[in-house]
Amino acid sequence: FFLQNSKMASGGLGRVAATVMVLAMATGCGALRLSSANTPGAAFVTPGASLLHSRPASTPLRSAAARRGAVAARVHGGAPLMTASLASTAKTATLAYAVLVGAGGVFAGIKTGSKPSIISGVISCIILSIAYIKSSNPLALGTSIALTVVFGIRFQKTSKMMPAGMLGIVSGLMSLLLGMAQLKA
């Protein structure tokens, strides 16, 4: 990352920009643009960028063509808006879904004494975690579709919204998100 001018880097806005850039890198934001009425400037974060490699403040901004291809967030009313790609959103949602399924399976198994709930929850969590680590959208999509079918069948048999109905809905939404991400890839 780099800051366009030294005033921005040394002032309070520089600290805010550095914090926002770290958050942008953590959320997969491709590029970030910050400006202020008093100190116009820009800060860019590229995917995979390292905090150890920074450009000097005198380095010019990237060309307009390079900026057009990046995901940009602009400051409106002092609050930065960060946008992330559908693929990075799906990847983050996969991790959250893995935790939800794994914790839900273990909790249900402990509460009801059901070993199949624990086993299926843990196995699903492991598969989804592997999909997250390897960035394998097809693996996560296949798992979420399988869980949608399983929870749909359970809901049809029991007519109970919790847990089968709710997890069926969450699994269906994950299948849609991952399917859309797969189609855009």
FITI-431752 format. One record per residue (C-alpha): x, y, z. Coordinates in steps of 0.05 Angstrom, whole numbers, plus 5000, padded with zeros to 4 digits. Layout:
XYZ...
END
This chain:
500050005000502150724995499651405013499751954961502652515003506752575066501653025102496552465098501651945121503952345182497252645203491152345237488152155170494351725157492851315219485651235198487851055127492650535153487250225197482250215139487549915093488849345142481349215146480849245070486348735062482948285113476348315077479248215007477948914982481849014918483149754925481250314971480851054957480751565013480352315007479152895052477253625038483653865072488553335049486753004983490052334975489051614958490950954989490850304950490949584975491849034924489848304938495747934967499448574985504048555044504649085097512148985093512549245021510349965018511850484965514651164982509751744987512552054923510251464880504751684832497851374832496450784786493950924717486451014705486150354668489249984727484350324775478350134733479849404742480449444817474849414868474350114896471250414958469951154963468951585023461951895029460652345088466852105124464851365127468750915080464850415041468649775026466349284973468748584965468048114907462647574907468047044910471147324974464247405005462646684988469246455018468046835083460946575086463545865077467745935139461846205179457445655152462645125171462745385243455145405246454244695220459844415264457744765328450444595314451943865304456043825368450844215408445043785382449043155396450543355467443443595480439942975452445442465460445542335385452342095359450142155286448842905297455843005325459142585270455342905212456443615241463843505250464743185182460943735147465044255185471543925164469443885091467244615090473644825126477744465073473744825020475245485055482645345062483545104990478745634963474745064931468045364914465544714880466944304943463244804987457544844937456744084934456844035010451744595019447044274967447643605002446043925069440144305038437243635015438543295082435443845123429643905073428043165082428543235158423943835157418943465114418842885163418743285228415443945207419844275260422844945242428544855291433544585273431744255207427644815176432545375195438744985174435144795109433945535095441145725113443845155071439445365013441846085017449045845020447845414959445146024922451046464943456145944925452545784859452646514839460046574857461445944816457746224756461546884759468346534765
END
